């Protein structure tokens, strides 16, 4: 029988942040419309940027890099992050 171990939420957040940072260094990320179209939910801040009258290059930035949910998720185990669509909220053990 294989035991199942849960990774700490801080580790999940740090790995996700590192992967997204690496991906954005290698090239531009999908714009928010394409991200949403692929089935991934957008967080409240991404939804606002998606409908804002800004250029398409802005819509493919890594918004998680400047979000306080990332900071909380990387530093606090079971951080108080509850926004729908936020990957850092999804990592919390609830």
MODELLER restraints for C-alpha pairs under 7 A, 6 or more apart:
rsr = mdl.restraints
at = mdl.atoms
rsr.add(forms.Gaussian(group=physical.xy_distance, feature=features.Distance(at['CA:9:A'], at['CA:73:A']), mean=6.99, stdev=0.5))
rsr.add(forms.Gaussian(group=physical.xy_distance, feature=features.Distance(at['CA:9:A'], at['CA:77:A']), mean=5.69, stdev=0.5))
rsr.add(forms.Gaussian(group=physical.xy_distance, feature=features.Distance(at['CA:9:A'], at['CA:78:A']), mean=6.35, stdev=0.5))
rsr.add(forms.Gaussian(group=physical.xy_distance, feature=features.Distance(at['CA:9:A'], at['CA:91:A']), mean=5.60, stdev=0.5))
rsr.add(forms.Gaussian(group=physical.xy_distance, feature=features.Distance(at['CA:9:A'], at['CA:92:A']), mean=5.46, stdev=0.5))
rsr.add(forms.Gaussian(group=physical.xy_distance, feature=features.Distance(at['CA:9:A'], at['CA:93:A']), mean=6.85, stdev=0.5))
rsr.add(forms.Gaussian(group=physical.xy_distance, feature=features.Distance(at['CA:10:A'], at['CA:73:A']), mean=5.69, stdev=0.5))
rsr.add(forms.Gaussian(group=physical.xy_distance, feature=features.Distance(at['CA:10:A'], at['CA:74:A']), mean=4.58, stdev=0.5))
rsr.add(forms.Gaussian(group=physical.xy_distance, feature=features.Distance(at['CA:10:A'], at['CA:75:A']), mean=6.09, stdev=0.5))
rsr.add(forms.Gaussian(group=physical.xy_distance, feature=features.Distance(at['CA:10:A'], at['CA:76:A']), mean=6.40, stdev=0.5))
rsr.add(forms.Gaussian(group=physical.xy_distance, feature=features.Distance(at['CA:10:A'], at['CA:77:A']), mean=5.58, stdev=0.5))
rsr.add(forms.Gaussian(group=physical.xy_distance, feature=features.Distance(at['CA:12:A'], at['CA:91:A']), mean=6.43, stdev=0.5))
rsr.add(forms.Gaussian(group=physical.xy_distance, feature=features.Distance(at['CA:13:A'], at['CA:73:A']), mean=5.68, stdev=0.5))
rsr.add(forms.Gaussian(group=physical.xy_distance, feature=features.Distance(at['CA:13:A'], at['CA:74:A']), mean=5.27, stdev=0.5))
rsr.add(forms.Gaussian(group=physical.xy_distance, feature=features.Distance(at['CA:13:A'], at['CA:88:A']), mean=6.05, stdev=0.5))
rsr.add(forms.Gaussian(group=physical.xy_distance, feature=features.Distance(at['CA:13:A'], at['CA:91:A']), mean=6.89, stdev=0.5))
rsr.add(forms.Gaussian(group=physical.xy_distance, feature=features.Distance(at['CA:14:A'], at['CA:74:A']), mean=5.52, stdev=0.5))
rsr.add(forms.Gaussian(group=physical.xy_distance, feature=features.Distance(at['CA:28:A'], at['CA:60:A']), mean=6.50, stdev=0.5))
rsr.add(forms.Gaussian(group=physical.xy_distance, feature=features.Distance(at['CA:29:A'], at['CA:60:A']), mean=5.24, stdev=0.5))
rsr.add(forms.Gaussian(group=physical.xy_distance, feature=features.Distance(at['CA:29:A'], at['CA:61:A']), mean=6.71, stdev=0.5))
rsr.add(forms.Gaussian(group=physical.xy_distance, feature=features.Distance(at['CA:30:A'], at['CA:60:A']), mean=5.56, stdev=0.5))
rsr.add(forms.Gaussian(group=physical.xy_distance, feature=features.Distance(at['CA:31:A'], at['CA:59:A']), mean=5.09, stdev=0.5))
rsr.add(forms.Gaussian(group=physical.xy_distance, feature=features.Distance(at['CA:31:A'], at['CA:60:A']), mean=4.09, stdev=0.5))
rsr.add(forms.Gaussian(group=physical.xy_distance, feature=features.Distance(at['CA:32:A'], at['CA:50:A']), mean=6.04, stdev=0.5))
rsr.add(forms.Gaussian(group=physical.xy_distance, feature=features.Distance(at['CA:32:A'], at['CA:59:A']), mean=5.69, stdev=0.5))
rsr.add(forms.Gaussian(group=physical.xy_distance, feature=features.Distance(at['CA:32:A'], at['CA:60:A']), mean=6.31, stdev=0.5))
rsr.add(forms.Gaussian(group=physical.xy_distance, feature=features.Distance(at['CA:33:A'], at['CA:50:A']), mean=6.91, stdev=0.5))
rsr.add(forms.Gaussian(group=physical.xy_distance, feature=features.Distance(at['CA:36:A'], at['CA:42:A']), mean=6.44, stdev=0.5))
rsr.add(forms.Gaussian(group=physical.xy_distance, feature=features.Distance(at['CA:41:A'], at['CA:85:A']), mean=4.68, stdev=0.5))
rsr.add(forms.Gaussian(group=physical.xy_distance, feature=features.Distance(at['CA:42:A'], at['CA:85:A']), mean=4.89, stdev=0.5))
rsr.add(forms.Gaussian(group=physical.xy_distance, feature=features.Distance(at['CA:42:A'], at['CA:86:A']), mean=6.87, stdev=0.5))
rsr.add(forms.Gaussian(group=physical.xy_distance, feature=features.Distance(at['CA:43:A'], at['CA:83:A']), mean=6.55, stdev=0.5))
rsr.add(forms.Gaussian(group=physical.xy_distance, feature=features.Distance(at['CA:43:A'], at['CA:84:A']), mean=6.02, stdev=0.5))
rsr.add(forms.Gaussian(group=physical.xy_distance, feature=features.Distance(at['CA:43:A'], at['CA:85:A']), mean=4.40, stdev=0.5))
rsr.add(forms.Gaussian(group=physical.xy_distance, feature=features.Distance(at['CA:43:A'], at['CA:86:A']), mean=4.88, stdev=0.5))
rsr.add(forms.Gaussian(group=physical.xy_distance, feature=features.Distance(at['CA:49:A'], at['CA:59:A']), mean=6.72, stdev=0.5))
rsr.add(forms.Gaussian(group=physical.xy_distance, feature=features.Distance(at['CA:50:A'], at['CA:59:A']), mean=6.48, stdev=0.5))
rsr.add(forms.Gaussian(group=physical.xy_distance, feature=features.Distance(at['CA:64:A'], at['CA:70:A']), mean=6.22, stdev=0.5))
rsr.add(forms.Gaussian(group=physical.xy_distance, feature=features.Distance(at['CA:69:A'], at['CA:81:A']), mean=6.17, stdev=0.5))
rsr.add(forms.Gaussian(group=physical.xy_distance, feature=features.Distance(at['CA:69:A'], at['CA:88:A']), mean=6.44, stdev=0.5))
rsr.add(forms.Gaussian(group=physical.xy_distance, feature=features.Distance(at['CA:70:A'], at['CA:88:A']), mean=6.27, stdev=0.5))
rsr.add(forms.Gaussian(group=physical.xy_distance, feature=features.Distance(at['CA:72:A'], at['CA:79:A']), mean=5.84, stdev=0.5))
rsr.add(forms.Gaussian(group=physical.xy_distance, feature=features.Distance(at['CA:73:A'], at['CA:79:A']), mean=5.62, stdev=0.5))
rsr.add(forms.Gaussian(group=physical.xy_distance, feature=features.Distance(at['CA:73:A'], at['CA:88:A']), mean=5.78, stdev=0.5))
rsr.add(forms.Gaussian(group=physical.xy_distance, feature=features.Distance(at['CA:78:A'], at['CA:92:A']), mean=5.11, stdev=0.5))
rsr.add(forms.Gaussian(group=physical.xy_distance, feature=features.Distance(at['CA:78:A'], at['CA:93:A']), mean=6.11, stdev=0.5))
rsr.add(forms.Gaussian(group=physical.xy_distance, feature=features.Distance(at['CA:79:A'], at['CA:92:A']), mean=6.84, stdev=0.5))
rsr.add(forms.Gaussian(group=physical.xy_distance, feature=features.Distance(at['CA:81:A'], at['CA:89:A']), mean=5.05, stdev=0.5))
rsr.add(forms.Gaussian(group=physical.xy_distance, feature=features.Distance(at['CA:82:A'], at['CA:89:A']), mean=5.39, stdev=0.5))
rsr.add(forms.Gaussian(group=physical.xy_distance, feature=features.Distance(at['CA:83:A'], at['CA:89:A']), mean=6.44, stdev=0.5))
